[in-house]
Amino acid sequence: MNVSMKRYLKVLPALLTPIFLTLSFPDHDQGWLIWIALVPLLVVCARLHPAVSFCLGLVVGMLGLFGIFGWAFDIPGFRYFHGLAAAFYLGLYPAAWCAIVSSGLRIGLAPIIVAPLAWVSLDFLKIHAGFLSFPWASLAHSQHRYPVVLQISAITGEYGVTFLIVLVNAAIASMLLKSGGCRQQVFAAAAVFSVLVFGIFQPSTGLPSRYFRVAAVQPCISPGEQDRDPGQTNTLNRLESLTAKAALSSPGLIVWPETAVLNLPSSAKIVGRLEDKSRTHDAHLLIGASERVKFNNYSLDRASSQSVRSYNAAYLIHTAIGPPQEPYRKNVLVPFGEYLPLSDRIKWPSWFVAEGFQTMPGDRLTIFTLQDGTKAGVLICWENLFPQLARNEVMAGADLLVNLVNDAWLGKKHAPAQHSSASVLRAVENGVPVVVASNWGPSLIIDPKGRILKRSDAFSYDTVTGDVPLQKKKTVYTRYGDLFAWICITTMFLVFICIAVNSISLKKRAGIR
């Protein structure tokens, strides 16, 4: 066996990492595997030059992304070259992580120091990367079935859960590499023990001030079903029927999913029907709706059709609370899905980006106030993936968060389950209940500790109703935000300085020799 073949064989164990990562998320949902998923990659990278580690991390990252996001090829218009471009970009994050870890190991930094710091720093960058942001399926999301593990996020945000996962992987890798004695394993074990103890006792703290009954309607509207008048009529009848079913348990709020109604403000007849239903059932209706608004002085180069702005919005309907409140308009849009990024600067090729209808982002938060004083914040679609947005709504006074979702365009695979797992983190981080009203499901009612109280069956007509505890006490994360992440980033910056100083020192020594 020649030398090059031996080198290839030494790299092969790293291919276990994308397999473990894929199995850790829905539809397989084996979250326990995430605690060892990075070990093979770490062990291999420990013996490689940082440049080689970067390349290996890119390959492993792309394979893992294809495994986790295989459902993307069910999206209409999504082609293999879109998949390759997305996987290459997102694969740069694990590639950079591998290079950083490899560089740190070369100067004697312990894996349990550099690995979790680097991963959290890169995760933070990925969430705040503008139109390139894509925080779907973070390592922390894999733990959505284990509320005890998630309680630490009430202090650290989801970054703390991610840090712990990478810490454990690094400690196991160090044991296999037989480096640093057993100190790293003892530290990791102590960290896990502390988090679990905190998680066990945390749910018993913070007694609710009261309970509030809420219901979510799941109409299972197929893509294109509302494009014709008969389809709109049928879906509205279905929504009203499910609403009547949900109203039997007398909820204070009934939620319809994202874009359940098309262009709601322009149809006085539909608004009247909804007001009548709200009056009949004595409940607030929170409606996901598309919205088109005309503006007189609106530049044509900033809109897709004349002087019309299109929004993805949510409306609160109840005749007893006075004048209609301002709708919530989705703040964080899906790039290339709801709008073309940098369209005023870049002429995207038609073979890569299909010409689509441009949706405008909202520019403010709207917290809906219900008749009994309860305040509801809204997250539309993938806005639940952005921790800072949920935190801002709770800081603005929201007692509960409502996530309106329509994942029908993602196909009937595991995308909806992956998507909804992030809402569990948003509940724990802010200590508020979260209601997920999903078109195709699963629709969820989640308590402030991340426990799922009610869950609907996916891809079916259904409703979920439950009593959620409301509490006024704000979590550490809500009060201080991403402080933990910034501590990791600052420490990582110091690690970079150590790596740079060591590299310069080695070059000087080589020059003297």
N, C-alpha and C positions, 0 to 999 in steps of 0.2 A: 504493500500500500504506500503510495507516494505521499510527500509532505502536504501538498495542497488538498488531497483527499482527507487527510487527518484533520486539517483545519476546518473543512466543511462539516465533518462529523462532530467536531467540538461545538459547532454553532447550532446544530440540529435541536438540542434540548430547548433552546429559546422558543421554538415553534409551539411548545406547549402553552406558552403565555396567551396567544390569541385564542386558543381553544378554551382555556379556563375563563378568559374574559367573556367570551361569547356565552358560555354556559351560566355565567353569574347573573345575567340579566334576563328579563322575560323575553321569550316565552319559556325558556328552560328554568329561569329564576332560581338557580342554585347559588344564592348569595354567599354561602359559606366558602365557596371556591375562591372568592376574591381575595381572601386572606393568604392564599398561597399562589395566586395567579402570576404575580410579578417575580416570584422566586427564580424560575428558570432563566428569565431574561437577565436578572441581576447577576446570577452566578456566571453566566457566559460573558456579560459585559465587564465583569471584574478582571478578566484576563485579556481584554482587548484594548487597543489604542482608542482614544476618544473619537477619532474620525471614523474608525471601523464600527464603533459602538453606535454612532449616529446613523450610519447606513443600516445597521441591523435593527435599530429602534424604528426606523422608517418602514422597513419591510414588515416587522412584527406589528407595528401600529396599523398599517394599512390592512393587513390580514384580519386583525381584530375588529377593525371598523366594518369590513365587509361582512364579518360574522354577526356583529351586533345590529347593523343597519341594512341587512339584506332585504328588508321590506321596502327600502327606498326604490327598488326597481319596479315596484307596483304603482308608483306615482305616475300618472299620465305625463308623457313627454320626457320622463327621466331615462337617459340612455347610458350606455357603458362609459362613454367619455365624461359624462357628468359624475358618475361614480368614481372614476379614476382621479378626476380633478379634486373632488371633495375628500377622498381618502388620502391623496397626497398632501393636501393642506393640513388636514387634521392629524395626519401621521407625523407631521413636523414636530408636534408637541411631545409625543413619546420619544421621538428621535433626539430632540434637544435634551430631554431628561436623561436618556442613556449616556449622551456625551458628557453632561454635567456630572453624573454619578461616576463615570469612568475617570474623569479628570480629578474628581475629589479623592477617589481611591488611590490614584497615583501619587498624591502628596500625603497620604496617610490619614485622610478624614474618614471617620467611621461611617458606614452605610446608613446607620440609623439617624445620622445627623443630616447628611446631604440629600439622601433619597426623598424623605417626606417633605423637607423644605423646598426642594426643587419642584416636586409634583404640585404642591399647593400653589407655589408662585406661578407655575405655568397654567394651572387651572384658573387662577385669578385673571391672568392675561387673556385666556380664551373666553372668559365671560365678558371682558371689557374691551374686546377687539373690534368694536364698531359693527359694521355690516358683516364682518367675518366671525362674529360671536356665535358660538355653538356649544352651549353648556349641557346638551342632551347626554344622558347616560354617564354622568360623572361616577367615580368609584363609590361615592356616598349613596347614590341612588340604589345601588345593589342591595343595600341594607333596609329597604323599605318594609320588609317583613319582620324586622327585629327592633321594635321600639326601644328596648333597653339600651341598645348600642347608640341609638339616635339622640338620646336625651342630652348628650354633651353639646349638641348643636344649638341648644338654647343659650349656650355661652359663646361658642366658637363659630356658629354657623356650620354649614355642611363641610366647610374646610377642615374642621376638627375631626370629623369622621374620616375624611379622606386621609388626613395626616396619620391617624391611628392605623388605618389599613396599610398604608405604605410602610409605616414604622414596623409593623409585625412582619411584613414581607422581607424587609431589610434585615431584621434580626434573624429570621430563618435562613436567609441567604448567607449571612455572616457565619452562622453555625456550620453550614455545609462547606463554606470556604475555610473554616477553622482559623478565623482571624479574630483577634481582640479578646480571646478567652470567652468567658460566659457573661461578661458585664452587659453586653448589648441585649442579650436574651433576658437577663434579669430586669433591665430597665423597661424593655417592651412588655414583659409580663406584669410589672408593677403598673404600667400605664393602662393596660387592658383591664386589670383588676380594679383600678380606681374608677375607670369609666363605667364598668359594669355595676359597681357599688352605687355610684351616683345615679345610674339609670334605673336601678331597682327602687331607690328611695325617692327619686324625683317625682314620679307620678302621684305619690301620696301628698305632695305639697301643693299649695296654691288652690284652696277650696273655691269653687265657682260661686259667683255672686248670684247667678240664676241660670236657668236653662231656657233654651229657645228652640222651637220646633221648626224644622226646615225640610223641604222636599225638592227633589230634582227629577225632572222629566226627561226621559230618553226616547225620542221618537224614531230613531233609526232611519233617518232620511238619506236616501241613496244619492250619490253625486248626479247632478243633472235633473233630479226628480222635480225640482221647483222651477225649471226653465220654462215650463209651459203652464198656462192658466189652470188646466185640470190638476196638474201636479201641485200647484200652490194651494188650491182648494183642498185637495186630499190631505196634504201635510198639515194644514191648519186645523182641519177636522180631527186628525189624529192627535195633534198637540192638545186640543181642547178636551178630547176624550180622556187622555192621560192626565190632564190637569184635574178633571172632575174626579178621577180615581184617587189622585194624590190628596185632593181636598177633603176626602172622607175622614182623614185623621187630624183635620183642623190645623195645618201648619201656618205659621206666621208669614212665611216666605216660600213661594214656589218658583223654581228657577228653570228656565228654558235654555237650551244650549246655544252655542255660538251660531250666528246667522240662521236661526230657526225661522225668522221672518225676513223677507227681502224688502228693502227700501221702506221700512216701517213709517217714517214721518210723512211720506207722500200719500199714504192711504188712510184717509179719515174713516173709511168703513171698517178697516181692520183694527184701527185704534179704538173705535167704538166697541167692537166685539170684545177686545181685550179688557176694556174698562168694565164692560158688562160682566165678564167672567170674574174679574177681581171683586166686583160688588157682590155677585152671587155667592162666591166662595169665601167672602170676607178675608181675603189674603192678598198680600202684595205679590205682584208678578214681576220677576226680573227677566227681561226678554233679551236674548242675543239677536241682533238685527243688523243688516247692512243699512247704510244710510248715504244718501246723495244730497248734498247741500250746494245751492247756487251762491256764487259770490260775484258782485259786479266788477270789482277791481282786482281781478285775479289773473296773473300773468299766464299766458297760454303755454309758455315753455316749462312751466312747473306742474302742469296737469295733463292728463292723457286725453281729455275730451272737453273742449270749450272751457267755460268758466264753472266747472262742476268739481267739487271735491267729494270723493267717495271715502267713507269711513267704515270701519268694522266697530260696531258700537254695542252698548248695553243700555236698555231703558228700564226704568222702574215705573210700573203702572199700579196706581191705587188712587181711587177717587176721594178718599177721606183725608189725605195728607196735604191738601191745598194744591197750589200750582205745580205743574210737572217740574221735577228736578232736571237739571242739565244731564244729558246722557254721559256715560263714560265712553270715551273713544280710545281704542287700543293705542297704547303709546309705543310699544316695541313690535314693529311689523316683521314678517318673515321675508328676508331678502330673496329675490328672484321668484318668490311665490306671490307676495302682495305688492311688491314694488321692485324696480330696477335700481340698484345702488349706483350712485355717481352717474346717473343717466345724462346729466348736463355736461359731463366731462368725457365720458367713455361711450363710444358707439359699439355696443355689444353685438357681436356677429349673430345673425339670425339663426345659424345652424346650432349655436350654443345656447342662446337665450331666446325663447319664443316671445313675440310681442304680446304683452298681456295688459290687463286693466290695472292702472296704478291706484293703489289705495294710499290715503294720506294718514300720517300718524297723528294721534291726539297730542295735545301739548300741556295737559294738566291731569291731575288725579281728581276723580269724582268719588266722594264717599256718600253713599245713599243712606239717608236717615229714614227709618221705618216709623210707623205710627207709635210704637211703644218706646221709641228712643234708641233702639238697636241700630248700629251703624255697620253697613256692609261695604267692603272694598271688593273691587272686581279685577280679576286677571283673565284676559281673553287669550285662549289658545296657549301658545308656548311662552307667554309672559310668566307662567308659573315656574319656568326654568331659571328665572333671574331673581336671586335672593334679595337684591337691593330694592327691587320694585315692590315686592310683598312687604318688606320692612317699611318702606316709605308710606304705604297705605295704613299699616298699623300705627305708625307714628302720627299719621293724620287723623287717627281716632277710630279706625275700623275695629269692631268687636269680633267680626268673622270675615273670612275671605271666601269669595265665590269664584271658581274657575270655570268659565264657559268654554267648551271644547267642541270642535268638529273635526275629528280625525278621519272622516270618511275617505278623504282623498289619499290617505296613506295605505289603504287596502285592508283586507281582513286578515292581518297577521298579528304580530306582537307589538307593533308601534304604539297603539293606544295604552297598553299596559305599561310600557316603558315610560311613556309620557306622564301618565298619572302618578307614577312613583315619586316624581319630584314634589308633588303637592303634599306628600307626607312630611318631607323635610321642611316645607314652608310652614306647616302647622307647628312643628316642634320648635323651630327657630324663634317664632314669634309668640308662642303660647296661645294661639287662637285656633278655633275650629276652621276647617276648610271643607267646602262643599264643591264637589266636582260634578257639574252637569254636562255629560258627554252625549253627543248625538248617537254614536255607535257603542258607547260604553268602553270600559266599565265606568258607571257613575258611582261616586263614593261620598260618604259622609265620614269625615276624619275628625277625631277629637284633638284637643290641644297637645296631647302627648304623642300624637302620631298613630294612635290605634284606630283602625278602620271599624267604625260602628256598623255601617251598612254598605253593601256592595251589590250592584246590579249584575246581571249576566250580560256579557258583551254581545253585540250584534243582535239585539232583540228589543221589542217594544217593552219598556219597563219604567218603573218609578222607584225611587228610594226615599224613605222618610225616616227622620230620627231626631232625637232631642240632643242638642249640643250644649255643653257647658260654656258659659261666657264668664270671663274673669278680667278684671281691670289691671292687674299687676303685669307690668312689662318685663320681658326677659332681658338678660344681660345683652344678648345679641341685638334685640330691638333697640335698646338704649345706646349701644356703642358700635353697632354695625360690624364691619369687617376688620375689627381691631386685630383679631388673631391672625388673619391673613396678612395684614400689614406687618405684624411682628415676624412672620415667616419670610416675607419678602425682604425686610430689612436685614434679617440674619443671613438670608441667601446672598444679599449684596456683599456682606462681609466675607462670606465664603468665596465669592468670585474674586474679591481682592486677594485673599490667600492664594487662590489658584494662580492668579496673574503674577503675584510677587514670586511665587515658587517657580513659575515658568521662566521669568526673567533671570532669576538666580541660576537656574540650570543652564540657560544659554550663556551667561557670563562665565560660568565654570568651564563650559565646553570651549569657549573662546580662549580662555587662559591656557587650557591644555593644548 
